[in-house]
Structure formats: structure tokens, C-alpha cells
Amino acid sequence: LELKRMSVSKDYRGRGVSKALCGEVLRFARARGYGAVVLSTSMVQVAAQRLYEGQGFRKVGAFSPSLLGSLLCFQIFHYRCDLPGRT
């Protein structure tokens, strides 16, 4: 399962909304028998990286999205959270 474009309004950040949404995605995936959840985020989204790592995701890769990105040393990080079998 791929988690794409999760965003929380600035007015609601720091209140645990992102953590709750991420946890719900993991529960949803686990309940439906998915083996893992994957996502991508940019190197500048440090708070997002901390959130995902705190939820059990691990960084599994990185790439530059373009030649300009390479020249600027800009990277997109890939994350994966392996899920246990159905409960």
C-alpha cells in the first residue's frame, strides 16, 4: 500500500493529527492483509521523516528527481514499514 500526499493544515500541526492519520493508515493496511506501507518524502521535510520513523518506517532508498535536483543535491527519500500478518 502506498501512502501519498498526507498533509495537515498548519493550523492543526503539532496536535497529533499526523500521527493519528499515519497510525490509521497502518491499521487499515494491516487489517486488509497488506505486507507493507511505502511512501516518499523530500529531504527538506524533516518533521515528516521524524513522524514516519517514529511510526516504524525505515528509509530504504533515495534519489534525485531531476538533473537540477542532482546539481542541488536535492533528494527524495523512500520509506517502508513492513507489517506483521493479520491479527
PEKA-V420826 format. One record per backbone hydrogen bond with DSSP energy under -1.0 kcal/mol. CO is the residue of the C=O (numbers start at 1). NH is the residue of the N-H. E is the energy in kcal/mol with one decimal. If there is no record, write none. Layout:
# PEKA-V420826
CO_NH_E, CO_NH_E
This chain:
# PEKA-V420826
1_38_-2.6, 9_12_-2.2, 16_20_-2.2, 17_21_-2.8, 18_22_-2.7, 19_23_-2.4, 20_24_-2.1, 21_25_-2.2, 22_26_-2.2, 23_27_-2.3, 24_28_-2.8, 25_29_-2.6, 26_30_-2.5, 27_31_-2.6, 28_32_-1.2, 29_34_-2.5, 30_33_-1.5, 35_83_-3.1, 37_81_-2.7, 38_3_-2.7, 39_79_-3.0, 41_77_-3.6, 42_45_-1.4, 44_46_-1.5, 45_49_-2.1, 46_50_-2.3, 47_51_-2.3, 48_52_-2.8, 49_53_-2.6, 50_54_-2.2, 51_55_-1.1, 52_57_-2.5, 53_56_-1.2, 58_80_-2.0, 61_78_-2.7, 63_76_-3.4, 66_70_-2.2, 67_71_-2.5, 68_72_-2.2, 69_74_-3.2, 70_73_-1.1, 75_43_-2.2, 76_63_-2.1, 77_41_-2.1, 78_60_-2.8, 78_61_-1.1, 79_39_-1.9, 80_58_-2.5, 81_37_-2.0
